[in-house]
Amino acid sequence: MAQRSSLTVLCEMPVLALCLLAHVATGLELSVNNHAADFSLSTSLGPPISLSCLVENNSQDEELIWYRGDGQVDLKDGNKVNISNICVSPVTESDNGVTFMCRLARNTSLQVSVILDVQFPPQLTGEEYLQIEEDKDVTLTCNAKSNPQAQTAWYKDNTTLTLQQNRYQVYQTSEVLQLTIKNVEKSDNGTYTCEVKSSLGEGRKYFHLTVEDKKPVFPLEAVIAAVVVVALTLLFGIVAQRNKITKVHKALVSWETTL
C-alpha cells in the first residue's frame, strides 16, 4: 500500500513541474501602478489618488477584483477585465494605513497590495474652560493624531510643566494625549497648553483651569436626625392642639346641655 502511494507522488511531480514551466513561459503578471510586488504609497490629505491594476502577458481575458481592507470594492462591468482602476477621493486621515489589494479572480495567488501612507500635520486647536473643586482630580485631553507621529509637551502659563510623579499622570497613544492632575490645589489655577509638533506642522490646545473652594459636606446622619426631630415636634404640636380643641368643644356641648 505504501509503495503505491510513493508511485503516485512520483507520477504527479512531472505534471506539477510542467504546470510551473507553463506559468513561467506565459509570464502572467499583475501590477499596481507599475509595481509587481506589495508596496507603500505616500500621499497627503485632500487630492485624490488613482490606483491602476494591470494584467500582463495574459493569453485570455482575466477578471480582476479589488479589496479595501477586508471588504470587496464594487466595480462596474467595464472596469474589471485585464485592467481596473479605482480612485480614493478625497484622501482623508481615515485612509492612513489602509491596504488596497488587486487580485486575479481565477488565481488568488496573483495579487498586489498597496498600503496608503497618508501624511498630515497635527489638527490640534481650540480652548476649554474647566472648573474643579479642591482635592478632586481633573483630566485634560488633546487629540494628538498626526503622521508622521508628533512630539508632545505640556506647559502651564507658558512655562514647561514639571511633571511630578505623585501629582501628574500622563497617558499617550498615537491619537490621544491626556494629563491628569490629582488632588488639585489652589496653586493649580492657570492656563495649560498641550503642544503637538511634527515635521509637517504643529498644533496647540489651551485649558483654562479654575480651582474652586471645597464645598462643606454636611453629615447625612445629622441631617436626617434633625429632620426627624422637626417632624416629631410638629406632630406633637398638632396632637396637642387637637386635644385642646376637643376639650373646648366638649365644654361647650356640656354648657349648652345644662341650659
C-alpha positions as CSV (number, residue, x, y, z in Angstrom):
1,M,0.0,0.0,0.0
2,A,2.9,2.3,0.9
3,Q,4.6,1.5,-2.4
4,R,1.6,2.5,-4.4
5,S,1.4,5.9,-2.7
6,S,5.1,6.6,-3.5
7,L,4.5,5.9,-7.2
8,T,1.6,8.2,-7.2
9,V,3.7,11.1,-5.9
10,L,6.4,10.3,-8.3
11,C,4.0,10.4,-11.2
12,E,2.5,13.7,-10.1
13,M,5.8,15.5,-9.8
14,P,6.4,15.9,-13.6
15,V,2.9,17.2,-14.1
16,L,3.4,19.8,-11.4
17,A,6.7,20.7,-13.0
18,L,5.1,21.1,-16.3
19,C,2.5,23.4,-14.8
20,L,5.2,25.6,-13.3
21,L,7.1,25.7,-16.6
22,A,3.9,26.7,-18.4
23,H,3.3,29.5,-15.9
24,V,6.9,30.8,-16.3
25,A,6.5,30.5,-20.1
26,T,3.4,32.6,-20.3
27,G,4.8,35.0,-17.7
28,L,1.4,36.1,-16.4
29,E,1.9,39.0,-14.1
30,L,-0.1,41.5,-12.1
31,S,1.0,45.1,-11.3
32,V,-0.5,48.1,-9.5
33,N,0.8,51.5,-10.6
34,N,3.7,49.6,-12.2
35,H,4.6,47.8,-9.0
36,A,4.7,43.9,-9.4
37,A,5.2,43.5,-5.6
38,D,3.5,44.9,-2.5
39,F,4.4,48.5,-1.8
40,S,3.6,51.6,0.2
41,L,2.3,54.8,-1.4
42,S,2.9,58.1,0.4
43,T,0.3,60.8,-0.2
44,S,-1.2,63.8,1.6
45,L,-4.7,64.9,2.6
46,G,-7.2,66.2,0.0
47,P,-6.1,65.5,-3.5
48,P,-7.4,62.1,-5.0
49,I,-5.1,59.3,-5.8
50,S,-5.7,56.7,-8.5
51,L,-4.7,53.0,-8.3
52,S,-4.4,51.1,-11.6
53,C,-4.2,47.3,-11.7
54,L,-3.0,45.7,-14.9
55,V,-2.7,42.1,-16.1
56,E,0.4,41.4,-18.3
57,N,1.4,38.6,-20.6
58,N,-2.1,37.1,-20.5
59,S,-3.3,34.8,-23.2
60,Q,-7.0,35.3,-22.3
61,D,-9.2,37.9,-20.7
62,E,-8.7,38.0,-16.9
63,E,-11.2,39.3,-14.4
64,L,-9.7,41.5,-11.6
65,I,-11.0,42.0,-8.0
66,W,-10.2,45.0,-5.7
67,Y,-10.3,44.9,-1.9
68,R,-10.2,47.8,0.6
69,G,-9.1,46.1,3.9
70,D,-11.3,43.1,4.3
71,G,-14.1,44.5,2.1
72,Q,-14.5,44.0,-1.6
73,V,-14.8,47.1,-3.8
74,D,-17.8,47.3,-6.1
75,L,-16.6,47.7,-9.7
76,K,-18.5,48.5,-12.8
77,D,-18.6,45.8,-15.5
78,G,-16.3,47.8,-17.8
79,N,-13.7,48.1,-15.1
80,K,-13.0,44.5,-14.3
81,V,-11.2,42.8,-17.2
82,N,-7.4,43.0,-17.8
83,I,-7.2,46.5,-16.4
84,S,-9.0,48.0,-13.4
85,N,-8.8,51.5,-11.8
86,I,-10.1,52.8,-8.5
87,C,-9.9,56.3,-7.1
88,V,-9.6,57.4,-3.5
89,S,-11.2,60.8,-3.3
90,P,-10.8,62.8,-1.2
91,V,-7.9,61.3,0.8
92,T,-8.6,61.6,4.5
93,E,-7.0,60.7,7.8
94,S,-9.1,57.5,7.9
95,D,-7.3,56.3,4.8
96,N,-3.9,56.2,6.5
97,G,-2.7,52.7,6.9
98,V,-5.5,51.2,4.8
99,T,-4.5,48.3,2.5
100,F,-5.8,48.1,-1.1
101,M,-5.3,44.8,-2.9
102,C,-5.8,43.8,-6.5
103,R,-6.3,40.1,-7.1
104,L,-6.8,37.9,-10.2
105,A,-10.3,36.3,-9.9
106,R,-9.3,32.8,-11.2
107,N,-6.0,32.6,-9.4
108,T,-5.9,34.2,-5.9
109,S,-2.2,33.7,-5.6
110,L,-1.7,36.5,-8.1
111,Q,-2.2,39.7,-6.1
112,V,-0.5,43.0,-5.3
113,S,-1.2,45.1,-2.3
114,V,-0.6,48.8,-1.6
115,I,-0.7,50.4,1.8
116,L,-1.6,54.1,1.9
117,D,0.8,56.3,3.9
118,V,-1.3,59.5,4.3
119,Q,0.8,62.2,5.9
120,F,-0.8,65.1,7.7
121,P,0.1,67.7,10.4
122,P,-1.4,67.8,13.9
123,Q,-5.0,69.0,13.8
124,L,-5.0,70.4,17.4
125,T,-6.8,73.7,18.1
126,G,-9.2,75.4,20.4
127,E,-9.6,76.1,24.1
128,E,-11.5,74.7,27.0
129,Y,-12.6,76.2,30.4
130,L,-12.6,73.9,33.4
131,Q,-13.8,74.4,37.0
132,I,-12.9,71.9,39.7
133,E,-13.1,71.7,43.5
134,E,-10.1,71.4,45.6
135,D,-8.9,67.8,46.4
136,K,-10.5,66.4,43.2
137,D,-8.9,65.0,40.1
138,V,-9.1,66.7,36.7
139,T,-8.1,65.3,33.2
140,L,-7.1,67.5,30.2
141,T,-7.5,65.7,26.9
142,C,-5.9,66.5,23.5
143,N,-6.2,65.0,20.0
144,A,-2.5,64.2,19.2
145,K,-3.2,62.5,15.8
146,S,-0.7,63.1,13.1
147,N,1.5,61.4,10.5
148,P,4.4,61.3,11.0
149,Q,3.9,61.0,14.8
150,A,4.5,64.2,16.6
151,Q,6.4,65.3,19.6
152,T,4.2,66.4,22.5
153,A,4.7,68.7,25.5
154,W,2.7,70.3,28.3
155,Y,3.0,73.9,29.5
156,K,1.5,75.9,32.4
157,D,1.3,79.7,32.0
158,N,3.8,79.4,29.0
159,T,6.3,77.6,31.1
160,T,7.3,73.9,30.7
161,L,5.3,71.9,33.2
162,T,7.4,69.8,35.6
163,L,5.5,66.5,35.8
164,Q,5.8,65.5,39.5
165,Q,5.1,61.8,39.6
166,N,2.8,61.9,42.6
167,R,0.7,64.7,41.3
168,Y,0.6,64.3,37.5
169,Q,-0.3,61.3,35.3
170,V,0.3,61.4,31.5
171,Y,-1.4,59.0,29.1
172,Q,-0.5,58.9,25.5
173,T,-1.3,56.9,22.3
174,S,-0.8,57.7,18.6
175,E,-4.1,59.6,18.7
176,V,-4.7,60.9,22.3
177,L,-2.7,62.8,24.9
178,Q,-4.0,63.2,28.4
179,L,-2.8,65.0,31.5
180,T,-4.4,64.1,34.9
181,I,-3.8,66.4,37.9
182,K,-4.6,64.6,41.1
183,N,-6.0,66.3,44.3
184,V,-5.9,69.8,42.7
185,E,-4.9,72.7,44.8
186,K,-5.4,76.5,44.5
187,S,-1.8,76.7,43.1
188,D,-3.0,74.6,40.1
189,N,-5.1,77.6,38.8
190,G,-3.8,78.8,35.4
191,T,-3.7,78.1,31.7
192,Y,-2.4,74.8,30.5
193,T,-1.2,74.3,26.9
194,C,-1.0,71.0,25.1
195,E,1.6,71.3,22.2
196,V,2.0,68.8,19.4
197,K,4.8,69.2,16.8
198,S,5.8,67.2,13.7
199,S,7.9,67.9,10.7
200,L,4.7,69.0,8.8
201,G,3.4,71.5,11.4
202,E,2.2,72.0,14.9
203,G,-0.9,72.4,16.9
204,R,-1.9,73.7,20.4
205,K,-4.9,73.5,22.7
206,Y,-5.4,75.7,25.8
207,F,-7.1,74.7,29.0
208,H,-8.1,77.5,31.5
209,L,-8.4,75.7,34.9
210,T,-10.1,77.3,37.9
211,V,-9.8,75.6,41.2
212,E,-12.8,76.4,43.5
213,D,-13.1,76.2,47.3
214,K,-14.1,72.8,48.6
215,K,-17.8,72.8,49.4
216,P,-18.6,71.9,53.0
217,V,-20.0,68.4,53.4
218,F,-23.0,68.0,55.7
219,P,-23.1,64.7,57.6
220,L,-26.1,62.8,56.3
221,E,-27.0,61.2,59.6
222,A,-27.1,64.6,61.4
223,V,-29.4,66.0,58.6
224,I,-31.7,63.0,58.9
225,A,-31.8,63.3,62.7
226,A,-32.7,67.0,62.5
227,V,-35.5,66.3,60.0
228,V,-36.9,63.6,62.3
229,V,-36.8,65.9,65.3
230,V,-38.6,68.7,63.5
231,A,-41.2,66.3,62.1
232,L,-41.9,64.9,65.6
233,T,-42.2,68.3,67.1
234,L,-44.7,69.4,64.5
235,L,-46.7,66.2,65.0
236,F,-46.8,66.5,68.8
237,G,-47.8,70.1,68.4
238,I,-50.7,69.2,66.1
239,V,-51.8,66.4,68.5
240,A,-51.7,68.8,71.5
241,Q,-53.6,71.4,69.6
242,R,-56.2,68.9,68.6
243,N,-56.7,67.7,72.2
244,K,-57.2,71.3,73.3
245,I,-59.8,71.9,70.6
246,T,-61.6,68.7,71.6
247,K,-61.7,69.7,75.3
248,V,-63.2,73.2,74.4
249,H,-65.8,71.6,72.2
250,K,-66.9,69.2,74.9
251,A,-67.1,72.0,77.4
252,L,-69.4,74.0,75.0
253,V,-71.6,71.0,74.5
254,S,-71.9,70.4,78.2
255,W,-72.8,74.1,78.8
256,E,-75.5,74.0,76.1
257,T,-77.0,70.9,77.6
258,T,-77.2,72.5,81.1
259,L,-79.0,75.4,79.6
